[in-house]
Every structure is written in structure tokens, then in C-alpha cells.
Amino acid sequence: METKSANILITGANRGIGKAVAKRLAEDGAHLFLAIRKYDAALVAELKKAGAPEVEVIESDLSTRAGVDSLVDKISRLKIDILFNNAGLLTGGLLEEQPIDDIYNMLQVNINALVHLTHAVLPQMLKRKKGLIINHSSVSGIMHLPCASTYAASKSAVLAFTNCLRQELKNTGVRTLVLITPGIKTRMFDKIEDLYGKNIETPKDTIPPEKYAEMIREAIVENLEVLNPSGLTGAALQVARYLPSVFERAVGFKFKRSL
Ligand SMILES: NC(=O)c1ccc[n+]([C@@H]2O[C@H](COP(=O)([O-])OP(=O)(O)OC[C@H]3O[C@@H](n4cnc5c(N)ncnc54)[C@H](OP(=O)(O)O)[C@@H]3O)[C@@H](O)[C@H]2O)c1
């Protein structure tokens, strides 16, 4: 899909991968609608300077049903060409040590809000026979590791949701793209060691968000349905996908739990 002059709604666009993608698409001349928690004048100025003809902030908090309802109401007047469901939260550690409120909050943002926003935007895309829904999954949605139980469950759900939807949308003109994202150097990645490090060896390899934004932009332009990781992570992903028991045995050597 062409990004120049497209109306693009991005959740969690104030930092990390969301911001990097917003900036890259601004350079293409996209109209940007940023669903973020707080108005950020510096961000708006930065994106306009990068080339976006229009940048609108739609203040929204995805952590409650009411927050998502309010966002849905505010975007009902817009013709969205691309919805990027990007906002996300990380949980981790041994399940019994994860605060239950954090788990509820993460599931609300990572999967409930994503499904709700897709449900809201889809009818007008179908009517116009045009649109792209980008959903942010993760390698954790396929590579199931100890300490990642709740986060991985949310990202597996994103992947399953998008895979089902892709089939429903065949020949409608509306498409989906699911991101099987590896380690990207953002604030979320920096939290992995704190949350998981006590019990499992954590990954260290990362890609800068700007480089990953370029890859996402290419996936949009080339009409990809899935953006898979490459290199060693890509190879490990294939093992997890096709030889899950081998993957699980290998991971077992990296995990420890004091009994
Ligand atoms: N970084 C990685 O290695 C990696 C790997 C795989 C997948 N991902 C996925 O990539 C996506 C972006 O993450 P990131 O790495 O860019 O992390 P990040 O820098 O921590 O950004 C997370 C974004 O989500 C927003 N968000 C969180 N809770 C929200 C809420 N209740 N309402 C609205 N927005 C909320 C944050 O907004 P605030 O600033 O207001 O909190 C922030 O903009 C996530 O879905 C994540 O799961 C990341």
C-alpha cells in the first residue's frame, strides 16, 4: 500500500517503535493520527518537520474499555487507511510473582484494545474496499519461554487473531500485516532483564527502532502479510515453530528456579 497521503492511525506513537514508524511515514508524506496518552507538542513539531502534512493527537488511554470506547468515538469521523495497533505492555517473571493487576492491564492493552480498535475501523475500510490493519505481535507469540507466560499469551493471541482475520478479509480490498517482532532497543526491551533475568538468560541482541521502522515501512509498501525476523532469531523462530520440543529442551538449559 502506498503511504504518501495515507491516513494512518498509530497507537503508542509517542516513543519506541511507534514513534520511529510515525517519523518514517511522516517522511513519506502520510497524514498521522497519534493515539497517545498525552498531547506532546514537541512530537507533533518533529513529525511535521519530518514531512507529515497533518499530525493530530487523539489523547487516549487503552487501559480500560471506557478509554477505548472514547477513542473509537473520536476516530469515527476519520477515514483511516492504515491502523497500526502498536501500543503494548510487557509483563514477566514466574507467574505467581507477576502482580495480577499488571496482567489484567497488559491483556487489556495488548489484545482487548487491539481487537476493539480493529472491530471499530474495519466497517469503513470494507465499505471503501481499502485498508490495512497492522498488528504488533512478537517472537514471544511463537517462541514460548518460561517467565513470558502472560506476555506470550497476549502476543500469541494477536497472531491468532490476525491470521483468522486475514482469511476473512480475502478479496475485500482490506489486508492485514502481523509483525513478529524480535528484540528492538526500546524502553520495553530494557525492562526484560529486570522482569525475567532472575530466572532465565535474557536476549541481548537488538535492532534500533529506526531500522525496524524502515523494515515495517517496506512491509507496508510491498504488501507483506507477515514480517518475520531474520538471522539467528529467525532460525530460532523456525525451530520453535516446527520443532517445539527441541526448542523447549534448548530453552530448559537457560532457565533456573530455586525450589
Ligand atoms: N521492543 C521489543 O523488543 C519488542 C519486541 C516484540 C514486540 N514488541 C511490541 O512492540 C510494541 C511497541 O513497543 P516498544 O518496544 O516500542 O515499547 P515502548 O517504548 O515501551 O512503547 C510502548 C508504547 O505503548 C504505549 N502504551 C502502553 N500502555 C498504554 C495505554 N494504557 N494506553 C495507550 N498507550 C499505551 C506507551 O505509551 P506511554 O508512553 O504513555 O506509556 C508507548 O507509546 C508493543 O506492542 C510491544 O509488545 C516490542
The ligand as an SDF file (V2000), in Angstrom:
LIG
                    3D

 48 52  0  0  0  0  0  0  0  0999 V2000
   10.9250   -3.7520   21.9240 N   0  0  0  0  0  0  0  0  0  0  0  0
   10.8810   -5.0460   21.6390 C   0  0  0  0  0  0  0  0  0  0  0  0
   11.8830   -5.7620   21.7500 O   0  0  0  0  0  0  0  0  0  0  0  0
    9.5830   -5.6560   21.1620 C   0  0  0  0  0  0  0  0  0  0  0  0
    9.6090   -6.9920   20.7280 C   0  0  0  0  0  0  0  0  0  0  0  0
    8.4150   -7.5640   20.2800 C   0  0  0  0  0  0  0  0  0  0  0  0
    7.2470   -6.8230   20.2460 C   0  0  0  0  0  0  0  0  0  0  0  0
    7.2580   -5.5280   20.6860 N   0  0  0  0  0  0  0  0  0  0  0  0
    5.9920   -4.8060   20.6500 C   0  0  0  0  0  0  0  0  0  0  0  0
    6.1770   -3.5310   20.0700 O   0  0  0  0  0  0  0  0  0  0  0  0
    5.1530   -2.6480   20.5230 C   0  0  0  0  0  0  0  0  0  0  0  0
    5.7750   -1.3050   20.8710 C   0  0  0  0  0  0  0  0  0  0  0  0
    6.6610   -1.4930   21.9700 O   0  0  0  0  0  0  0  0  0  0  0  0
    8.0380   -0.7120   22.1510 P   0  0  0  0  0  0  0  0  0  0  0  0
    9.1190   -1.7140   22.1380 O   0  0  0  0  0  0  0  0  0  0  0  0
    8.0750    0.4520   21.2380 O   0  0  0  0  0  0  0  0  0  0  0  0
    7.8810   -0.2930   23.6770 O   0  0  0  0  0  0  0  0  0  0  0  0
    7.7620    1.1030   24.4500 P   0  0  0  0  0  0  0  0  0  0  0  0
    8.8380    2.0250   24.0500 O   0  0  0  0  0  0  0  0  0  0  0  0
    7.6310    0.6840   25.8680 O   0  0  0  0  0  0  0  0  0  0  0  0
    6.3710    1.6940   23.9180 O   0  0  0  0  0  0  0  0  0  0  0  0
    5.1370    1.2130   24.3400 C   0  0  0  0  0  0  0  0  0  0  0  0
    4.0680    2.1590   23.8500 C   0  0  0  0  0  0  0  0  0  0  0  0
    2.7840    1.6560   24.2640 O   0  0  0  0  0  0  0  0  0  0  0  0
    2.0790    2.7280   24.8880 C   0  0  0  0  0  0  0  0  0  0  0  0
    1.1110    2.2930   25.8960 N   0  0  0  0  0  0  0  0  0  0  0  0
    1.3360    1.4860   26.9520 C   0  0  0  0  0  0  0  0  0  0  0  0
    0.2240    1.4220   27.7270 N   0  0  0  0  0  0  0  0  0  0  0  0
   -0.7110    2.2080   27.1280 C   0  0  0  0  0  0  0  0  0  0  0  0
   -2.0430    2.5720   27.4330 C   0  0  0  0  0  0  0  0  0  0  0  0
   -2.6610    2.1310   28.5430 N   0  0  0  0  0  0  0  0  0  0  0  0
   -2.7180    3.4050   26.5990 N   0  0  0  0  0  0  0  0  0  0  0  0
   -2.1090    3.8880   25.4950 C   0  0  0  0  0  0  0  0  0  0  0  0
   -0.8340    3.5950   25.1550 N   0  0  0  0  0  0  0  0  0  0  0  0
   -0.1520    2.7720   25.9640 C   0  0  0  0  0  0  0  0  0  0  0  0
    3.1620    3.5540   25.5550 C   0  0  0  0  0  0  0  0  0  0  0  0
    2.6570    4.8250   25.9010 O   0  0  0  0  0  0  0  0  0  0  0  0
    3.1580    5.6230   27.2490 P   0  0  0  0  0  0  0  0  0  0  0  0
    4.4500    6.2790   26.8830 O   0  0  0  0  0  0  0  0  0  0  0  0
    2.0420    6.5790   27.5060 O   0  0  0  0  0  0  0  0  0  0  0  0
    3.3190    4.5960   28.3280 O   0  0  0  0  0  0  0  0  0  0  0  0
    4.2170    3.5530   24.4550 C   0  0  0  0  0  0  0  0  0  0  0  0
    3.9110    4.5220   23.4890 O   0  0  0  0  0  0  0  0  0  0  0  0
    4.4650   -3.3470   21.6880 C   0  0  0  0  0  0  0  0  0  0  0  0
    3.2340   -3.9020   21.2730 O   0  0  0  0  0  0  0  0  0  0  0  0
    5.4310   -4.4680   22.0220 C   0  0  0  0  0  0  0  0  0  0  0  0
    4.7980   -5.5640   22.6400 O   0  0  0  0  0  0  0  0  0  0  0  0
    8.3820   -4.9300   21.1300 C   0  0  0  0  0  0  0  0  0  0  0  0
  1  2  1  0
  2  3  2  0
  2  4  1  0
  4  5  1  0
  4 48  2  0
  5  6  2  0
  6  7  1  0
  7  8  2  0
  8  9  1  0
  8 48  1  0
  9 10  1  0
  9 46  1  0
 10 11  1  0
 11 12  1  0
 11 44  1  0
 12 13  1  0
 13 14  1  0
 14 15  2  0
 14 16  1  0
 14 17  1  0
 17 18  1  0
 18 19  2  0
 18 20  1  0
 18 21  1  0
 21 22  1  0
 22 23  1  0
 23 24  1  0
 23 42  1  0
 24 25  1  0
 25 26  1  0
 25 36  1  0
 26 27  1  0
 26 35  1  0
 27 28  2  0
 28 29  1  0
 29 30  1  0
 29 35  2  0
 30 31  1  0
 30 32  2  0
 32 33  1  0
 33 34  2  0
 34 35  1  0
 36 37  1  0
 36 42  1  0
 37 38  1  0
 38 39  2  0
 38 40  1  0
 38 41  1  0
 42 43  1  0
 44 45  1  0
 44 46  1  0
 46 47  1  0
M  CHG  2   8   1  16  -1
M  END
$$$$
